Amino acid sequence: MIDAAVMNSRWNVLPSYDHRTGETGTDRVITPELEDDLRRIFMLLYDHGMNLDYIRPGEKVTSKELFQKEPVARFLQFDK
């Protein structure tokens, strides 16, 4: 569940991120309305079982850690 939400947000909604340079692109803008919508969507997913500590096959870190420098990271900071 986390992969689908994160990947769709990364590729279709949020600014791009260059792992080589560590820079966030200017191709998209995160408006207050978009931030609120995404925060509510991710919180809903989290409340219904999205596992932020999931380790993807072939990875050594959690999904939350894997995307920690990207724009999507601000929506993966939930604690119960």
PDB file with SEQRES, HELIX, SHEET and CRYST1 records, atoms N, CA, C and O in Angstrom:
SEQRES   1 A   80  MET ILE ASP ALA ALA VAL MET ASN SER ARG TRP ASN VAL          
SEQRES   2 A   80  LEU PRO SER TYR ASP HIS ARG THR GLY GLU THR GLY THR          
SEQRES   3 A   80  ASP ARG VAL ILE THR PRO GLU LEU GLU ASP ASP LEU ARG          
SEQRES   4 A   80  ARG ILE PHE MET LEU LEU TYR ASP HIS GLY MET ASN LEU          
SEQRES   5 A   80  ASP TYR ILE ARG PRO GLY GLU LYS VAL THR SER LYS GLU          
SEQRES   6 A   80  LEU PHE GLN LYS GLU PRO VAL ALA ARG PHE LEU GLN PHE          
SEQRES   7 A   80  ASP LYS                                                      
HELIX    1 AA1 ILE A    2  ASN A   12  1                                  11    
HELIX    2 AA2 PRO A   32  ASP A   47  1                                  16    
HELIX    3 AA3 SER A   63  LEU A   66  1                                   4    
HELIX    4 AA4 PRO A   71  PHE A   75  5                                   5    
SHEET    1 AA1 2 TYR A  17  ASP A  18  0                                        
SHEET    2 AA1 2 GLU A  23  THR A  24 -1                                        
CRYST1    1.000    1.000    1.000  90.00  90.00  90.00 P 1           1          
ATOM      1  N   MET A   1       0.824  -1.193   0.000  1.00  0.00           N  
ATOM      2  CA  MET A   1       0.000   0.000   0.000  1.00  0.00           C  
ATOM      3  C   MET A   1       0.869   1.258   0.000  1.00  0.00           C  
ATOM      4  O   MET A   1       0.573   2.217  -0.713  1.00  0.00           O  
ATOM      5  N   ILE A   2       1.932   1.256   0.792  1.00  0.00           N  
ATOM      6  CA  ILE A   2       2.781   2.454   0.858  1.00  0.00           C  
ATOM      7  C   ILE A   2       3.432   2.728  -0.494  1.00  0.00           C  
ATOM      8  O   ILE A   2       3.531   3.881  -0.916  1.00  0.00           O  
ATOM      9  N   ASP A   3       3.874   1.672  -1.173  1.00  0.00           N  
ATOM     10  CA  ASP A   3       4.545   1.883  -2.450  1.00  0.00           C  
ATOM     11  C   ASP A   3       3.646   2.569  -3.467  1.00  0.00           C  
ATOM     12  O   ASP A   3       4.083   3.494  -4.151  1.00  0.00           O  
ATOM     13  N   ALA A   4       2.411   2.134  -3.576  1.00  0.00           N  
ATOM     14  CA  ALA A   4       1.502   2.740  -4.552  1.00  0.00           C  
ATOM     15  C   ALA A   4       1.254   4.208  -4.229  1.00  0.00           C  
ATOM     16  O   ALA A   4       1.303   5.053  -5.123  1.00  0.00           O  
ATOM     17  N   ALA A   5       0.990   4.519  -2.975  1.00  0.00           N  
ATOM     18  CA  ALA A   5       0.729   5.911  -2.585  1.00  0.00           C  
ATOM     19  C   ALA A   5       1.958   6.787  -2.784  1.00  0.00           C  
ATOM     20  O   ALA A   5       1.863   7.895  -3.312  1.00  0.00           O  
ATOM     21  N   VAL A   6       3.100   6.288  -2.363  1.00  0.00           N  
ATOM     22  CA  VAL A   6       4.336   7.063  -2.485  1.00  0.00           C  
ATOM     23  C   VAL A   6       4.717   7.246  -3.950  1.00  0.00           C  
ATOM     24  O   VAL A   6       5.039   8.354  -4.377  1.00  0.00           O  
ATOM     25  N   MET A   7       4.680   6.177  -4.707  1.00  0.00           N  
ATOM     26  CA  MET A   7       5.105   6.274  -6.105  1.00  0.00           C  
ATOM     27  C   MET A   7       4.171   7.169  -6.917  1.00  0.00           C  
ATOM     28  O   MET A   7       4.637   7.961  -7.737  1.00  0.00           O  
ATOM     29  N   ASN A   8       2.883   7.057  -6.706  1.00  0.00           N  
ATOM     30  CA  ASN A   8       1.954   7.935  -7.430  1.00  0.00           C  
ATOM     31  C   ASN A   8       2.170   9.390  -7.055  1.00  0.00           C  
ATOM     32  O   ASN A   8       2.133  10.265  -7.920  1.00  0.00           O  
ATOM     33  N   SER A   9       2.394   9.656  -5.782  1.00  0.00           N  
ATOM     34  CA  SER A   9       2.655  11.032  -5.348  1.00  0.00           C  
ATOM     35  C   SER A   9       3.956  11.547  -5.934  1.00  0.00           C  
ATOM     36  O   SER A   9       4.024  12.680  -6.409  1.00  0.00           O  
ATOM     37  N   ARG A  10       4.990  10.714  -5.899  1.00  0.00           N  
ATOM     38  CA  ARG A  10       6.306  11.122  -6.409  1.00  0.00           C  
ATOM     39  C   ARG A  10       6.255  11.434  -7.903  1.00  0.00           C  
ATOM     40  O   ARG A  10       6.805  12.446  -8.338  1.00  0.00           O  
ATOM     41  N   TRP A  11       5.612  10.591  -8.684  1.00  0.00           N  
ATOM     42  CA  TRP A  11       5.656  10.728 -10.141  1.00  0.00           C  
ATOM     43  C   TRP A  11       4.589  11.639 -10.709  1.00  0.00           C  
ATOM     44  O   TRP A  11       4.787  12.228 -11.772  1.00  0.00           O  
ATOM     45  N   ASN A  12       3.449  11.771 -10.020  1.00  0.00           N  
ATOM     46  CA  ASN A  12       2.320  12.478 -10.629  1.00  0.00           C  
ATOM     47  C   ASN A  12       1.915  13.775  -9.943  1.00  0.00           C  
ATOM     48  O   ASN A  12       1.171  14.562 -10.528  1.00  0.00           O  
ATOM     49  N   VAL A  13       2.377  14.023  -8.727  1.00  0.00           N  
ATOM     50  CA  VAL A  13       1.857  15.167  -7.982  1.00  0.00           C  
ATOM     51  C   VAL A  13       2.961  16.080  -7.446  1.00  0.00           C  
ATOM     52  O   VAL A  13       2.886  17.300  -7.586  1.00  0.00           O  
ATOM     53  N   LEU A  14       3.967  15.493  -6.843  1.00  0.00           N  
ATOM     54  CA  LEU A  14       4.996  16.275  -6.141  1.00  0.00           C  
ATOM     55  C   LEU A  14       6.152  16.675  -7.049  1.00  0.00           C  
ATOM     56  O   LEU A  14       6.345  16.086  -8.112  1.00  0.00           O  
ATOM     57  N   PRO A  15       6.921  17.678  -6.629  1.00  0.00           N  
ATOM     58  CA  PRO A  15       8.108  18.057  -7.398  1.00  0.00           C  
ATOM     59  C   PRO A  15       9.076  16.886  -7.514  1.00  0.00           C  
ATOM     60  O   PRO A  15       9.137  16.025  -6.636  1.00  0.00           O  
ATOM     61  N   SER A  16       9.818  16.870  -8.593  1.00  0.00           N  
ATOM     62  CA  SER A  16      10.810  15.812  -8.790  1.00  0.00           C  
ATOM     63  C   SER A  16      11.952  15.970  -7.784  1.00  0.00           C  
ATOM     64  O   SER A  16      12.116  17.021  -7.164  1.00  0.00           O  
ATOM     65  N   TYR A  17      12.726  14.910  -7.642  1.00  0.00           N  
ATOM     66  CA  TYR A  17      13.881  14.931  -6.743  1.00  0.00           C  
ATOM     67  C   TYR A  17      15.038  14.244  -7.450  1.00  0.00           C  
ATOM     68  O   TYR A  17      14.887  13.134  -7.960  1.00  0.00           O  
ATOM     69  N   ASP A  18      16.189  14.896  -7.481  1.00  0.00           N  
ATOM     70  CA  ASP A  18      17.384  14.345  -8.122  1.00  0.00           C  
ATOM     71  C   ASP A  18      18.281  13.749  -7.049  1.00  0.00           C  
ATOM     72  O   ASP A  18      18.871  14.478  -6.252  1.00  0.00           O  
ATOM     73  N   HIS A  19      18.386  12.424  -7.029  1.00  0.00           N  
ATOM     74  CA  HIS A  19      19.205  11.745  -6.013  1.00  0.00           C  
ATOM     75  C   HIS A  19      20.699  12.036  -6.175  1.00  0.00           C  
ATOM     76  O   HIS A  19      21.452  11.972  -5.204  1.00  0.00           O  
ATOM     77  N   ARG A  20      21.117  12.348  -7.374  1.00  0.00           N  
ATOM     78  CA  ARG A  20      22.538  12.642  -7.601  1.00  0.00           C  
ATOM     79  C   ARG A  20      22.952  13.959  -6.975  1.00  0.00           C  
ATOM     80  O   ARG A  20      24.033  14.066  -6.395  1.00  0.00           O  
ATOM     81  N   THR A  21      22.081  14.973  -7.094  1.00  0.00           N  
ATOM     82  CA  THR A  21      22.431  16.304  -6.592  1.00  0.00           C  
ATOM     83  C   THR A  21      21.767  16.636  -5.262  1.00  0.00           C  
ATOM     84  O   THR A  21      22.193  17.551  -4.557  1.00  0.00           O  
ATOM     85  N   GLY A  22      20.708  15.877  -4.922  1.00  0.00           N  
ATOM     86  CA  GLY A  22      19.972  16.166  -3.698  1.00  0.00           C  
ATOM     87  C   GLY A  22      19.050  17.362  -3.830  1.00  0.00           C  
ATOM     88  O   GLY A  22      18.602  17.919  -2.827  1.00  0.00           O  
ATOM     89  N   GLU A  23      18.763  17.759  -5.063  1.00  0.00           N  
ATOM     90  CA  GLU A  23      17.930  18.942  -5.289  1.00  0.00           C  
ATOM     91  C   GLU A  23      16.497  18.562  -5.635  1.00  0.00           C  
ATOM     92  O   GLU A  23      16.239  17.594  -6.350  1.00  0.00           O  
ATOM     93  N   THR A  24      15.580  19.352  -5.105  1.00  0.00           N  
ATOM     94  CA  THR A  24      14.166  19.200  -5.428  1.00  0.00           C  
ATOM     95  C   THR A  24      13.873  20.065  -6.639  1.00  0.00           C  
ATOM     96  O   THR A  24      14.285  21.223  -6.705  1.00  0.00           O  
ATOM     97  N   GLY A  25      13.158  19.493  -7.596  1.00  0.00           N  
ATOM     98  CA  GLY A  25      12.849  20.203  -8.828  1.00  0.00           C  
ATOM     99  C   GLY A  25      11.841  21.318  -8.632  1.00  0.00           C  
ATOM    100  O   GLY A  25      11.195  21.429  -7.590  1.00  0.00           O  
ATOM    101  N   THR A  26      11.728  22.129  -9.651  1.00  0.00           N  
ATOM    102  CA  THR A  26      10.765  23.239  -9.641  1.00  0.00           C  
ATOM    103  C   THR A  26       9.624  22.957 -10.622  1.00  0.00           C  
ATOM    104  O   THR A  26       8.899  23.870 -11.017  1.00  0.00           O  
ATOM    105  N   ASP A  27       9.473  21.699 -11.007  1.00  0.00           N  
ATOM    106  CA  ASP A  27       8.475  21.339 -11.999  1.00  0.00           C  
ATOM    107  C   ASP A  27       7.047  21.336 -11.462  1.00  0.00           C  
ATOM    108  O   ASP A  27       6.093  21.385 -12.238  1.00  0.00           O  
ATOM    109  N   ARG A  28       6.897  21.279 -10.144  1.00  0.00           N  
ATOM    110  CA  ARG A  28       5.569  21.315  -9.528  1.00  0.00           C  
ATOM    111  C   ARG A  28       5.658  22.093  -8.231  1.00  0.00           C  
ATOM    112  O   ARG A  28       6.718  22.169  -7.608  1.00  0.00           O  
ATOM    113  N   VAL A  29       4.535  22.669  -7.829  1.00  0.00           N  
ATOM    114  CA  VAL A  29       4.478  23.471  -6.607  1.00  0.00           C  
ATOM    115  C   VAL A  29       3.565  22.775  -5.600  1.00  0.00           C  
ATOM    116  O   VAL A  29       2.488  22.292  -5.949  1.00  0.00           O  
ATOM    117  N   ILE A  30       4.011  22.732  -4.353  1.00  0.00           N  
ATOM    118  CA  ILE A  30       3.173  22.178  -3.293  1.00  0.00           C  
ATOM    119  C   ILE A  30       2.415  23.348  -2.661  1.00  0.00           C  
ATOM    120  O   ILE A  30       2.956  24.083  -1.836  1.00  0.00           O  
ATOM    121  N   THR A  31       1.176  23.500  -3.058  1.00  0.00           N  
ATOM    122  CA  THR A  31       0.342  24.565  -2.505  1.00  0.00           C  
ATOM    123  C   THR A  31      -0.177  24.129  -1.132  1.00  0.00           C  
ATOM    124  O   THR A  31      -0.152  22.940  -0.813  1.00  0.00           O  
ATOM    125  N   PRO A  32      -0.640  25.069  -0.328  1.00  0.00           N  
ATOM    126  CA  PRO A  32      -1.217  24.685   0.967  1.00  0.00           C  
ATOM    127  C   PRO A  32      -2.385  23.697   0.805  1.00  0.00           C  
ATOM    128  O   PRO A  32      -2.541  22.783   1.615  1.00  0.00           O  
ATOM    129  N   GLU A  33      -3.189  23.879  -0.226  1.00  0.00           N  
ATOM    130  CA  GLU A  33      -4.312  22.982  -0.461  1.00  0.00           C  
ATOM    131  C   GLU A  33      -3.837  21.575  -0.807  1.00  0.00           C  
ATOM    132  O   GLU A  33      -4.384  20.591  -0.309  1.00  0.00           O  
ATOM    133  N   LEU A  34      -2.811  21.480  -1.668  1.00  0.00           N  
ATOM    134  CA  LEU A  34      -2.256  20.176  -2.030  1.00  0.00           C  
ATOM    135  C   LEU A  34      -1.639  19.502  -0.812  1.00  0.00           C  
ATOM    136  O   LEU A  34      -1.840  18.309  -0.589  1.00  0.00           O  
ATOM    137  N   GLU A  35      -0.893  20.262  -0.032  1.00  0.00           N  
ATOM    138  CA  GLU A  35      -0.277  19.698   1.162  1.00  0.00           C  
ATOM    139  C   GLU A  35      -1.343  19.164   2.117  1.00  0.00           C  
ATOM    140  O   GLU A  35      -1.190  18.075   2.669  1.00  0.00           O  
ATOM    141  N   ASP A  36      -2.413  19.920   2.312  1.00  0.00           N  
ATOM    142  CA  ASP A  36      -3.492  19.476   3.191  1.00  0.00           C  
ATOM    143  C   ASP A  36      -4.148  18.208   2.655  1.00  0.00           C  
ATOM    144  O   ASP A  36      -4.401  17.269   3.410  1.00  0.00           O  
ATOM    145  N   ASP A  37      -4.422  18.183   1.357  1.00  0.00           N  
ATOM    146  CA  ASP A  37      -5.042  16.997   0.749  1.00  0.00           C  
ATOM    147  C   ASP A  37      -4.153  15.766   0.900  1.00  0.00           C  
ATOM    148  O   ASP A  37      -4.621  14.704   1.312  1.00  0.00           O  
ATOM    149  N   LEU A  38      -2.874  15.910   0.567  1.00  0.00           N  
ATOM    150  CA  LEU A  38      -1.968  14.764   0.668  1.00  0.00           C  
ATOM    151  C   LEU A  38      -1.773  14.318   2.112  1.00  0.00           C  
ATOM    152  O   LEU A  38      -1.690  13.120   2.384  1.00  0.00           O  
ATOM    153  N   ARG A  39      -1.701  15.257   3.026  1.00  0.00           N  
ATOM    154  CA  ARG A  39      -1.552  14.902   4.433  1.00  0.00           C  
ATOM    155  C   ARG A  39      -2.764  14.080   4.899  1.00  0.00           C  
ATOM    156  O   ARG A  39      -2.613  13.088   5.612  1.00  0.00           O  
ATOM    157  N   ARG A  40      -3.962  14.505   4.489  1.00  0.00           N  
ATOM    158  CA  ARG A  40      -5.170  13.767   4.868  1.00  0.00           C  
ATOM    159  C   ARG A  40      -5.201  12.384   4.218  1.00  0.00           C  
ATOM    160  O   ARG A  40      -5.591  11.413   4.866  1.00  0.00           O  
ATOM    161  N   ILE A  41      -4.800  12.278   2.957  1.00  0.00           N  
ATOM    162  CA  ILE A  41      -4.779  10.992   2.265  1.00  0.00           C  
ATOM    163  C   ILE A  41      -3.796  10.043   2.939  1.00  0.00           C  
ATOM    164  O   ILE A  41      -4.139   8.898   3.235  1.00  0.00           O  
ATOM    165  N   PHE A  42      -2.587  10.511   3.181  1.00  0.00           N  
ATOM    166  CA  PHE A  42      -1.591   9.640   3.803  1.00  0.00           C  
ATOM    167  C   PHE A  42      -1.982   9.277   5.235  1.00  0.00           C  
ATOM    168  O   PHE A  42      -1.726   8.156   5.673  1.00  0.00           O  
ATOM    169  N   MET A  43      -2.592  10.199   5.968  1.00  0.00           N  
ATOM    170  CA  MET A  43      -3.035   9.895   7.331  1.00  0.00           C  
ATOM    171  C   MET A  43      -4.133   8.830   7.294  1.00  0.00           C  
ATOM    172  O   MET A  43      -4.148   7.924   8.128  1.00  0.00           O  
ATOM    173  N   LEU A  44      -5.041   8.936   6.339  1.00  0.00           N  
ATOM    174  CA  LEU A  44      -6.089   7.939   6.198  1.00  0.00           C  
ATOM    175  C   LEU A  44      -5.487   6.562   5.902  1.00  0.00           C  
ATOM    176  O   LEU A  44      -5.891   5.560   6.492  1.00  0.00           O  
ATOM    177  N   LEU A  45      -4.523   6.526   4.987  1.00  0.00           N  
ATOM    178  CA  LEU A  45      -3.850   5.262   4.681  1.00  0.00           C  
ATOM    179  C   LEU A  45      -3.130   4.719   5.912  1.00  0.00           C  
ATOM    180  O   LEU A  45      -3.190   3.522   6.196  1.00  0.00           O  
ATOM    181  N   TYR A  46      -2.464   5.585   6.626  1.00  0.00           N  
ATOM    182  CA  TYR A  46      -1.744   5.185   7.840  1.00  0.00           C  
ATOM    183  C   TYR A  46      -2.722   4.638   8.886  1.00  0.00           C  
ATOM    184  O   TYR A  46      -2.463   3.608   9.508  1.00  0.00           O  
ATOM    185  N   ASP A  47      -3.836   5.331   9.072  1.00  0.00           N  
ATOM    186  CA  ASP A  47      -4.840   4.893  10.045  1.00  0.00           C  
ATOM    187  C   ASP A  47      -5.448   3.541   9.677  1.00  0.00           C  
ATOM    188  O   ASP A  47      -5.959   2.827  10.540  1.00  0.00           O  
ATOM    189  N   HIS A  48      -5.390   3.196   8.392  1.00  0.00           N  
ATOM    190  CA  HIS A  48      -5.956   1.928   7.938  1.00  0.00           C  
ATOM    191  C   HIS A  48      -4.889   0.882   7.609  1.00  0.00           C  
ATOM    192  O   HIS A  48      -5.142  -0.051   6.848  1.00  0.00           O  
ATOM    193  N   GLY A  49      -3.707   1.041   8.181  1.00  0.00           N  
ATOM    194  CA  GLY A  49      -2.721  -0.031   8.105  1.00  0.00           C  
ATOM    195  C   GLY A  49      -1.499   0.178   7.235  1.00  0.00           C  
ATOM    196  O   GLY A  49      -0.681  -0.734   7.115  1.00  0.00           O  
ATOM    197  N   MET A  50      -1.344   1.338   6.626  1.00  0.00           N  
ATOM    198  CA  MET A  50      -0.128   1.569   5.848  1.00  0.00           C  
ATOM    199  C   MET A  50       1.083   1.425   6.775  1.00  0.00           C  
ATOM    200  O   MET A  50       1.142   2.061   7.828  1.00  0.00           O  
ATOM    201  N   ASN A  51       2.023   0.610   6.390  1.00  0.00           N  
ATOM    202  CA  ASN A  51       3.176   0.307   7.227  1.00  0.00           C  
ATOM    203  C   ASN A  51       4.384   1.115   6.771  1.00  0.00           C  
ATOM    204  O   ASN A  51       4.975   0.818   5.733  1.00  0.00           O  
ATOM    205  N   LEU A  52       4.749   2.126   7.536  1.00  0.00           N  
ATOM    206  CA  LEU A  52       5.892   2.973   7.189  1.00  0.00           C  
ATOM    207  C   LEU A  52       7.223   2.277   7.444  1.00  0.00           C  
ATOM    208  O   LEU A  52       8.272   2.760   7.016  1.00  0.00           O  
ATOM    209  N   ASP A  53       7.182   1.149   8.139  1.00  0.00           N  
ATOM    210  CA  ASP A  53       8.399   0.391   8.421  1.00  0.00           C  
ATOM    211  C   ASP A  53       8.582  -0.780   7.463  1.00  0.00           C  
ATOM    212  O   ASP A  53       9.423  -1.649   7.694  1.00  0.00           O  
ATOM    213  N   TYR A  54       7.805  -0.804   6.403  1.00  0.00           N  
ATOM    214  CA  TYR A  54       7.904  -1.843   5.378  1.00  0.00           C  
ATOM    215  C   TYR A  54       9.261  -1.741   4.678  1.00  0.00           C  
ATOM    216  O   TYR A  54       9.719  -0.648   4.346  1.00  0.00           O  
ATOM    217  N   ILE A  55       9.887  -2.881   4.461  1.00  0.00           N  
ATOM    218  CA  ILE A  55      11.145  -2.923   3.705  1.00  0.00           C  
ATOM    219  C   ILE A  55      10.853  -3.584   2.370  1.00  0.00           C  
ATOM    220  O   ILE A  55      10.481  -4.756   2.308  1.00  0.00           O  
ATOM    221  N   ARG A  56      11.027  -2.821   1.309  1.00  0.00           N  
ATOM    222  CA  ARG A  56      10.755  -3.313  -0.037  1.00  0.00           C  
ATOM    223  C   ARG A  56      11.732  -4.426  -0.395  1.00  0.00           C  
ATOM    224  O   ARG A  56      12.877  -4.415   0.055  1.00  0.00           O  
ATOM    225  N   PRO A  57      11.281  -5.400  -1.214  1.00  0.00           N  
ATOM    226  CA  PRO A  57      12.194  -6.457  -1.665  1.00  0.00           C  
ATOM    227  C   PRO A  57      13.423  -5.847  -2.341  1.00  0.00           C  
ATOM    228  O   PRO A  57      13.301  -4.974  -3.200  1.00  0.00           O  
ATOM    229  N   GLY A  58      14.578  -6.305  -1.954  1.00  0.00           N  
ATOM    230  CA  GLY A  58      15.826  -5.808  -2.527  1.00  0.00           C  
ATOM    231  C   GLY A  58      16.408  -4.593  -1.824  1.00  0.00           C  
ATOM    232  O   GLY A  58      17.516  -4.164  -2.146  1.00  0.00           O  
ATOM    233  N   GLU A  59      15.679  -4.036  -0.872  1.00  0.00           N  
ATOM    234  CA  GLU A  59      16.157  -2.869  -0.125  1.00  0.00           C  
ATOM    235  C   GLU A  59      16.608  -3.298   1.259  1.00  0.00           C  
ATOM    236  O   GLU A  59      16.264  -4.385   1.723  1.00  0.00           O  
ATOM    237  N   LYS A  60      17.377  -2.445   1.916  1.00  0.00           N  
ATOM    238  CA  LYS A  60      17.859  -2.737   3.264  1.00  0.00           C  
ATOM    239  C   LYS A  60      17.286  -1.762   4.296  1.00  0.00           C  
ATOM    240  O   LYS A  60      17.549  -1.897   5.491  1.00  0.00           O  
ATOM    241  N   VAL A  61      16.513  -0.790   3.841  1.00  0.00           N  
ATOM    242  CA  VAL A  61      15.929   0.209   4.739  1.00  0.00           C  
ATOM    243  C   VAL A  61      14.420   0.257   4.533  1.00  0.00           C  
ATOM    244  O   VAL A  61      13.900  -0.230   3.529  1.00  0.00           O  
ATOM    245  N   THR A  62      13.735   0.844   5.489  1.00  0.00           N  
ATOM    246  CA  THR A  62      12.284   0.979   5.369  1.00  0.00           C  
ATOM    247  C   THR A  62      11.932   1.959   4.259  1.00  0.00           C  
ATOM    248  O   THR A  62      12.761   2.755   3.816  1.00  0.00           O  
ATOM    249  N   SER A  63      10.686   1.878   3.824  1.00  0.00           N  
ATOM    250  CA  SER A  63      10.221   2.830   2.807  1.00  0.00           C  
ATOM    251  C   SER A  63      10.336   4.256   3.324  1.00  0.00           C  
ATOM    252  O   SER A  63      10.692   5.163   2.572  1.00  0.00           O  
ATOM    253  N   LYS A  64      10.039   4.458   4.588  1.00  0.00           N  
ATOM    254  CA  LYS A  64      10.135   5.795   5.195  1.00  0.00           C  
ATOM    255  C   LYS A  64      11.574   6.321   5.102  1.00  0.00           C  
ATOM    256  O   LYS A  64      11.791   7.491   4.783  1.00  0.00           O  
ATOM    257  N   GLU A  65      12.547   5.458   5.379  1.00  0.00           N  
ATOM    258  CA  GLU A  65      13.954   5.864   5.297  1.00  0.00           C  
ATOM    259  C   GLU A  65      14.403   6.047   3.854  1.00  0.00           C  
ATOM    260  O   GLU A  65      15.187   6.947   3.550  1.00  0.00           O  
ATOM    261  N   LEU A  66      13.906   5.196   2.973  1.00  0.00           N  
ATOM    262  CA  LEU A  66      14.303   5.250   1.566  1.00  0.00           C  
ATOM    263  C   LEU A  66      13.941   6.589   0.921  1.00  0.00           C  
ATOM    264  O   LEU A  66      14.686   7.107   0.089  1.00  0.00           O  
ATOM    265  N   PHE A  67      12.798   7.138   1.310  1.00  0.00           N  
ATOM    266  CA  PHE A  67      12.313   8.379   0.697  1.00  0.00           C  
ATOM    267  C   PHE A  67      12.505   9.598   1.591  1.00  0.00           C  
ATOM    268  O   PHE A  67      11.892  10.636   1.342  1.00  0.00           O  
ATOM    269  N   GLN A  68      13.331   9.501   2.616  1.00  0.00           N  
ATOM    270  CA  GLN A  68      13.441  10.545   3.638  1.00  0.00           C  
ATOM    271  C   GLN A  68      13.898  11.908   3.121  1.00  0.00           C  
ATOM    272  O   GLN A  68      13.614  12.919   3.763  1.00  0.00           O  
ATOM    273  N   LYS A  69      14.584  11.974   2.007  1.00  0.00           N  
ATOM    274  CA  LYS A  69      15.071  13.252   1.495  1.00  0.00           C  
ATOM    275  C   LYS A  69      14.163  13.842   0.413  1.00  0.00           C  
ATOM    276  O   LYS A  69      14.354  14.982  -0.011  1.00  0.00           O  
ATOM    277  N   GLU A  70      13.193  13.074  -0.021  1.00  0.00           N  
ATOM    278  CA  GLU A  70      12.325  13.504  -1.106  1.00  0.00           C  
ATOM    279  C   GLU A  70      11.132  14.316  -0.592  1.00  0.00           C  
ATOM    280  O   GLU A  70      10.811  14.258   0.595  1.00  0.00           O  
ATOM    281  N   PRO A  71      10.475  15.070  -1.477  1.00  0.00           N  
ATOM    282  CA  PRO A  71       9.315  15.852  -1.066  1.00  0.00           C  
ATOM    283  C   PRO A  71       8.218  15.016  -0.401  1.00  0.00           C  
ATOM    284  O   PRO A  71       7.492  15.522   0.455  1.00  0.00           O  
ATOM    285  N   VAL A  72       8.092  13.756  -0.780  1.00  0.00           N  
ATOM    286  CA  VAL A  72       7.051  12.897  -0.208  1.00  0.00           C  
ATOM    287  C   VAL A  72       7.300  12.597   1.271  1.00  0.00           C  
ATOM    288  O   VAL A  72       6.377  12.182   1.972  1.00  0.00           O  
ATOM    289  N   ALA A  73       8.502  12.793   1.747  1.00  0.00           N  
ATOM    290  CA  ALA A  73       8.846  12.465   3.141  1.00  0.00           C  
ATOM    291  C   ALA A  73       7.994  13.223   4.149  1.00  0.00           C  
ATOM    292  O   ALA A  73       7.710  12.704   5.228  1.00  0.00           O  
ATOM    293  N   ARG A  74       7.588  14.426   3.820  1.00  0.00           N  
ATOM    294  CA  ARG A  74       6.781  15.212   4.768  1.00  0.00           C  
ATOM    295  C   ARG A  74       5.438  14.559   5.047  1.00  0.00           C  
ATOM    296  O   ARG A  74       4.770  14.909   6.020  1.00  0.00           O  
ATOM    297  N   PHE A  75       5.032  13.609   4.201  1.00  0.00           N  
ATOM    298  CA  PHE A  75       3.761  12.923   4.397  1.00  0.00           C  
ATOM    299  C   PHE A  75       3.937  11.539   5.001  1.00  0.00           C  
ATOM    300  O   PHE A  75       2.976  10.780   5.120  1.00  0.00           O  
ATOM    301  N   LEU A  76       5.168  11.214   5.383  1.00  0.00           N  
ATOM    302  CA  LEU A  76       5.470   9.893   5.964  1.00  0.00           C  
ATOM    303  C   LEU A  76       5.970  10.038   7.395  1.00  0.00           C  
ATOM    304  O   LEU A  76       6.768   9.220   7.854  1.00  0.00           O  
ATOM    305  N   GLN A  77       5.531  11.030   8.081  1.00  0.00           N  
ATOM    306  CA  GLN A  77       6.033  11.327   9.429  1.00  0.00           C  
ATOM    307  C   GLN A  77       4.984  11.101  10.510  1.00  0.00           C  
ATOM    308  O   GLN A  77       4.901  11.885  11.455  1.00  0.00           O  
ATOM    309  N   PHE A  78       4.188  10.054  10.390  1.00  0.00           N  
ATOM    310  CA  PHE A  78       3.115   9.812  11.354  1.00  0.00           C  
ATOM    311  C   PHE A  78       3.574   8.860  12.442  1.00  0.00           C  
ATOM    312  O   PHE A  78       4.308   7.908  12.176  1.00  0.00           O  
ATOM    313  N   ASP A  79       3.146   9.116  13.652  1.00  0.00           N  
ATOM    314  CA  ASP A  79       3.441   8.245  14.785  1.00  0.00           C  
ATOM    315  C   ASP A  79       2.143   7.948  15.506  1.00  0.00           C  
ATOM    316  O   ASP A  79       1.309   8.830  15.713  1.00  0.00           O  
ATOM    317  N   LYS A  80       1.989   6.700  15.883  1.00  0.00           N  
ATOM    318  CA  LYS A  80       0.797   6.327  16.664  1.00  0.00           C  
ATOM    319  C   LYS A  80       1.186   6.158  18.088  1.00  0.00           C  
ATOM    320  O   LYS A  80       0.341   5.844  18.926  1.00  0.00           O  
TER     321      LYS A  80                                                      
END                                                                             
